[in-house]
């Protein structure tokens, strides 16, 4: 029987297919005790299952390397680190040896113990890690019974589940799954961001979908509106075909914009840079006419190591070859290379990040880590500066909080430059050094160190998170985490104005830079440079070409007077009418 279910559209697109229902993970096993003579064998069985899962995680990461947005690697590596958590492993061994529990039941007990600790924490980020624990425990449980823990899809399926990790979404994409519907989730989650990059229709927050949909049911999904039609009728099918036709026509029209300038209706040129982490990203950015690479994430060299090298660091030569190839791939267009940004949710498996930090998002990450490990930082600087001999390079410093860090980086870079010249190596006469503005202190006190920078890049993902004290991965805070907050807009305006006053190039490289919905706001605030994933570059180019720059700038004062999100949304509606 036909039913209409509604959720929130998180990734546009229309899909028609059979439902594949995946119920929420629940480790439902009965209490089982074993004879004392079987304890050693049970411990060995558990350890063997954990090693199987560890190898699975590394193998999956290697298969997906370079094909997807960086969030996939982050989550895979986080899960791999959980497998090495001494609290998890020691607790399991103790339950089997002292309680004489079977491995299955010991796994459930230890999961519940850890989940209880996390759920009682005040920090929202740490509470949200329960999902990661469940995913890892589910994989171990499957390995104990020699079942495949990876979510499998069939071409033409529409997955229906409670939530989905970025790694699972990436895997399903390669298998031809048409769309995903979840009963929870946030449009700003890593999964939603990845779905948009991969152009997979995604509907989140469809509250009753797991109760209403069964395996094999036919579904029509509109990832734009968030509507899900169960057992669609003839009219629904016609509407689906029309949406597919419209989306195909839209993609064709976007394709025609590859060679067109990114210019507003009133003739103002806007510069679009590309975010990249792989050769595939670089090739796509070049083909789509990006001005250059506005953000190259170097951490993938450290995080996405082959299995045999996963506990080693890339040396100077390995890094140099990667950066050189990046520069050559852009054929003379400027490349912005961000120095190592490991920490918080970016686990690396090399013990660089501290695994036991009480609040990793505020801990030893970004430039803080680099300056604490000058040997590591010097090696990276040598590799980047050597690559500058092959084309224009800029150096971007993450997690800057004040002037002292920029001075320290510049001083070390100058020392390394002199060393390389004395060694007879060809490097650029000068390499601009920029600061990422993603810490509120850097944004507020920008006037104190802007003279020590050559350019600026605003990382809105972290800036919004820190400014609003709201973890963007926490579903309970979905309404609070929003760039459309008066404090966020005011801070962005102040940073953009300071950069303009001091004639410093500035780009926004967070997720809002690639979302056409935010384009009128950013243009009104004075932004003229965007750095975004290549997959959304043409959409943003189209959005820019449809807007009148002078009209938006004339409405800046009204935007800054907005007192709440609703007021800002009304401003947006009028600006795009």
N, C-alpha and C positions, 0 to 999 in steps of 0.2 A: 504494500500500500504506500502511496506517495506521502512523504513527509517533508517538510521544510525545516531544516535545522540551521541555526545561525551562530556564527562566531565572529572573530575579528580577522579581517584580511591582513596577512603579514607579508605575502609575496604574491604579486599579480600573476594572472594566468588562468586559463580555463582547462579543466580536465574531465574526462569521462572514463570510468573504468569500474572494475569490481573491487569491493572493499576487502582489505586484508586487515583483520582486527588483531591488534597486539594488546593484551590486557596489561595493566600495571604490574610491575615486578613485585612478587610477594614470595618470599622464601618460606613457603608453608610446608614444614617437615615436622614429623612427630618426634617426641623425645625417644632417643634410642641410645642404650648403653652397650658397651662391648666388653668382652672378657679381657682380663688383664694380659693374657697371652697374645692378644691381637693389637695391643696399643702401638707398638713400634711400627707394625705394618700399616696401621691407620694413619699415623703421623706421616709416614713415607708416602702414602697415597695422596694425602692432602698437599704435601710439598710438591709432588709431581704435578698435581692439578694446577697449583700456583705457577709453576715453571711453564706449563703449557700456555696459560693465560698471558704470562709475561712475554713469551715468544709471539703469541698472537697479536698483542698490542704493537710490538715493534715491527712485525711483518705488515700489519695494516698501515702503520705510519709510513713505511717505506713505499708501499704500493700507491699511496695517495700523495706522496711528496711532489710538490711543484704544480699540482693540478688544481688546488683549491685555495680558498682564503686561509690566512694564517691561524684562524681559530681552531681548525681541525687539529693541527699539530699540538696546540696548547692543551687541548683536552686529552688527547691521547697520551701525552707525556705526563700530565697530571695523574691520570689513571695508572700509568706505569709506576709512578712514584708511590702511589698508595699500596701497590703490591709489595713494596719494600719497607712499608711502615712497620717498625719494630713492635709497636703496640698491638697492631693487628696480628702479626705473626706469632709473637710470644704468647698473646692471649689465647690463640687457637691451640697452640701446642699444650699450654697448661690445661685447658679444658679437656683435651683428649687424654692427657697423662694422669691428671689428678681426679677429674670427674668421670673419666672413662666414657666420655660421650663419643658417639659416632661423628665422623668428620662433618656430615651434613648438619647435624644438630649443633655442633660446636660452632659452625659457621653462622648459623642463625643467632645463637646466643651472643657471639662476639659482635655481630652486626648490630644487634639491639643495644648492647652496652655502649658502643661508640656513637650510635645515632642518638641515644639518650643524652650523652655528654654534649654533642653538637647542638641538639635542639634546645638545650637550656642556656646556650650562650647568648649574650646581648648583641654580639656582632652579627649583623644580617648576612654578611659575606660567608662567615664560617658556618652559620646555620644552613646556608644553601648547599654546602658540600655534602649533605646527606644523600642527595641524588647521585653524586659521584661514587660514594661508598656503595650504594645499592647496585649501581651498574657493575662495579668491580666484583662485588660479592656474587652477583648473578652469573658473571662469567666463570668464577671459580666453581660455583655449584654445577654449572653445565659441564665443566671440564671433569668434575668428579664422576659424572655419569656418561662421559664421552659424547656429550651432545654439542652441537655447533652453537656457540653463544652469539655469534654475529647475526644480526638481524638480516634475514634474507628477503629479497624481493623478487617479484616476477614482473617482467615487462608488461605494462598495462595495469598493474595494481595501483590502488590508492590506499596508502597506509592510514589506519585509524588507531590512535594510541593516546596515552595520557600525556606523554612528553617524549622528546627525542633529542639525543645528543648530536652535536655537529658531526662527530665521526660516523654515526649511523646514517645520518642524512647524506653524507658524502658517499658512503658505500651504496646506498639505495639509488643514488643518482647514476652510478655506473651500471646498475642493473636494470635501468629503464623504468623505475617506479614513476608514475605520472604526477602524483600529488601527495600531500600529507595533511591530515587533519588531526589536531590534538585537542584534548579537553582542558589543557592549561597552557602556560607559556606567555611570553612577552614579545611584542613586536620589535623590541630593542635588544633581544637576547642574541647570543652568538649564532644560534640556530636560525633565527629569522634573518639575520644579516647574510648568513651563508646561503639560505634559500633564495634570497633576492639576487645574489651574485650568480647563482647557478640557474636562475629563471625557473625554479620549481614552484608551482602554486602551493601556498601554505596558508591554511586557516587555523588559527589558534583560539583557545578559549571557547570551543564548542562544548558547552557544559554537559549535555546529555548524550553526546555522540556515542559513547561506549555502551550506554544502555539501549539505545535505539537501533544501532547498526550491527548486523551480523556478517560473518564471513560470507563472501559471495554476493552480497547485495550490490546492486548497481548504484553508483553515485555520480552526480554531476557537481563539480566543485568550481566555484568562482573565487579565486584567491584575491580578487580586488575588493569585492563587497563583503566577503566572509560567509556567503550563502552556500549551504550544502543541501542538495536535493536528493532524497532517498527514493529510489525507484522512479526516476523522472518520466513524465508523460511526453506526448508528442510535442506540446508547446515548449517544454523544458529542453528537449533535444534540439529543437529549432533555435532556441536562444543560445544554447551551447555552441552550435555550429556558427552562429553569427558572431559570438565572442571570439571563437578561434580564428574566424576570418578577419575580424577587426585587429586582433593581436598580431596576426601574420602581416597584415597590411601596415601596421604600426612599425614592426621590425624592419620591413622593407623600406619604409619612409626614413627610419632612423639610419639605415645603411647608406642612404643617399647623402647623409650629413657627414660622412667620413672626411670629405675634402672641403667641407664648408667651414668658414670662420666661426669662431664662438663670439658672436657680436650681437648686442642688444638691438632692438628695433630702432633706437635713436643713434646707433653707430658707435657705441662704446665697446671696445674689445676687452674680453674677459679671458684670462689665461687658465687653461685646464691642464694640470699636472696629473700624473698617474701614480698611484700607490702600487708597489710591486714587491714580490719576494722570490720570483722565479723567472727563468728564461721565457716561459710561456706568457707571463704577465708583461714582460718587456716587449716581446714581439707584438702582442695585442696593442699595447700602448702606442708603439711606433706606427702600426697600421692604421690606428684610429686618429692619428694626428695630434697626440698629446704634445704639449709644449716641452715636456721632458719628464723625468721621474721626480716627483715631489717628495716621495718617501720610499726608500728602499730599506726593508727590515732585515738587518744583518743577523738577527737572532736565529733565523731558520738554519744557518750554518752550524750553530751550536746545538739546537734542539732536535733537528731532523737528521741525526747521524745514522749511517748504516749500523746494523746490529753489531758487527764486529768492532765498530769504533765508537759505540754509544757512550762510553765512559772516558773518552778522550776529547781534547779541545782541538779545533782546527788551527793549524800552524799558519805562519805568515804566508807561505806559498799557496796553501789551499785558499785562504781568504783573498789573496791578491788575484788569483786566477778568476775567482767568482766576481770580484769587483771589476776587474779588467773586462771580462766578457759582458758585464752589464753596461759599462761605458761604451764599448764597441757596438753593442746592440742598439744603442740610441743614436748612432751615427752623427755625433756632433751636438746633439741636444743635451742640455745640462742634466746631470744625474745628482740627486740629493741622497746621500748615504747616511742613514741614522746609525750612530754607534750603538753598541750592545744594550738592549733593553730587556734584560732577564730579571724576573722577580715577580712577586704577587702570583697571578695565575699563569705566568709563563715559566713553567718548569723546564729544566734543561737536561736532567739526568747526568750532569757532570759535576755536581756538588758546588757549582758556582753560587746558585741561590741558596739561601739558608732555609732548610726544610722545616725548622721549628720556630720560625718567627711568630710571635703572638698576633701580629697584625701585618701580614706581608704586603698589603696594598700600600702601607705607610712605611715600609721597611727599606732594606738595602737593595735597591733596584735602580735601573737606569744609570745616570752619571755617578750616582753615589757608589754603586758597585764598581764602575770603571775606575774611579779615583782611589778606591780602596785596594784595587788590584792593578797597580800601575804596570806591572809586567804584562798582564793580559791586555791592558789598554794600549800600551806602547806597541805591541805586536799588531793590534788592529789598526792603529794610526799609520804604522809603516805600510801595511797592505793597502789602505785607502789612498794614502798619498802617492804610492807607487802607481796606482791605477789612474791617478790624475794626469800622468804623462800621456795617456791615450785619449783624453777628451775632457771636457769641462766637468768638474766634480765640486759639489758642495758638501760640507760636513755638518750634520745635524745632531745636536746633543739633547737626549731625552731627560725628562724628570728634573729639569733645572728649577731650583727654588730661589736662587739669588746670585749676586754678582761674583762671589768668591769662586763658585764652580766654573763660571765662564772664564775667569782669569786663569784658573788652574789648567783648564783644558787648552786654552790658547797658548799658554806658556809651554806645556808639554808638546803641543803640535809644532811649535816653532823649533824646539829642541830636536824633534824627530826630523823635521824638514832639513835642518842643517846637517844632521847625520847622513841622511840620504844623499844630499848634494856632495858631501865629502867622499861618499862611497862611489861617486860618479854615476848615480842613477838619475834618469830623466824624470822630473816631476814638474808640475805646473808652477809658474812663477808665484801664484798665490791661490789658496783654496779658501773660499768664504766659509766662515764658521757661524752657524745659526743656533738658536735656542728654541726648543719646544716649549710652548707655554701651555702647560697642562696642570700646574700646581697653582692654586690661588695666590700664594705669596708672590710668585713670579709675575702673574698678571697685575696684581695690585701695585707692586714695587717695580714695574718695568722701567720707569723713568730712571731708576738708580743704576741700571746696567745695560740699557738699550744701546749706549755708545760702545759697549764691548761686544756687540753682535753685528754681523753683516746682513743677516736676514732672520725672519721669525716664521714659525709654524705653530698654529694653535691646534693642540690635540684635544678636541672637544669631548671625546669619550671619557677620558679621565677628568678633565676640567669640570664637566657637569657633575660627575660622580662625586668628586671631592667638594665642590662648591655646595651641593645640595645634601651632602652626607647620605647619599642614596646609592646603593649597589645596583648597577643596571642589570645584573643577572638575577636579582631577587624579584620573583613574581609579585610578592606582596607590596613592593614599592613601585610597581609599574606606572601608577598614576603620578607618583612624586618625581620619578626620574624623567625629566623632560627638558630639552633645550629651550622650550617655549616658556621659560620662567623669567620674570623681570630681572632677577639678579644675573642670570646667565647673559641675557641680551645687553644689559648695562656693562658687564665686564667685557664682553666681546667688542662692544662699541669703543670702550676706552682703549683697549689694546690696539684695535685697528686704527683709531685716531692717532695714537702715539707713534705707530709705525709710519703712518702717512706724514706726520709732522717731522719725523727724523729721517724721512726718505729711506726707510728700510723695507725691502720687499717682504710681503707677508702672505701666507696662504693658510687656509683651514684644511686639515688633513683627517679630521674625524669623520664619523659616519654621516653626519648631517651635510657634509660637503657633497656627498654623492646622492642625496635625496632631493629630488626636484621640489618637494613640498617646502623645504627650507630656503630654496634659492631666493625668493623675493625678500625674505627677511635679511639674509646675508648681504645681498646687494644694497638694500636700504641702509644697512649698518656701515657700508663703505667698502666691503670686500671686493677685490678684483682678481684674486687668484684662488683657485680651488684645487685640492689634491684628492683624488678619489680612485676607487677600484676601476680598472679599465672596462669591466662589464657594464657599468652604468654611465660611462663617459658620454655616449651619444644621447642618452636620455637627458642628461644635464645640459648638453649643448643645445638641444631642442628647447628646453625650458628657458635658457638664457635668451635665445633668439626670439622668443615670444614675449619678452618683457621690455618695458620702457624704463631705462635706467634713471633718467631725470625725474620721472614721475615717482619712482620709488624713493629716491633721495629726498624729494620734496615732502615725503610722508615720514621721514625718519623721526622727527620730533614727536609725532603722534604715536609712533611705535614705542618710543622710550617713555612716554607718559603712561603706557599700559600698566595697570596695577595687578593684573593676574593673568593666568593662562587663557581664560575665556576672552578677555579683552584682546590679547595678542591674536587669538584665532579669528576674532571678528576683524581685526586689522588685515589679516591674511586674506580673508574672504573678500574684502573690499579691494585689496591690492591686485587680486587676480581675477576680479569680475570682468 
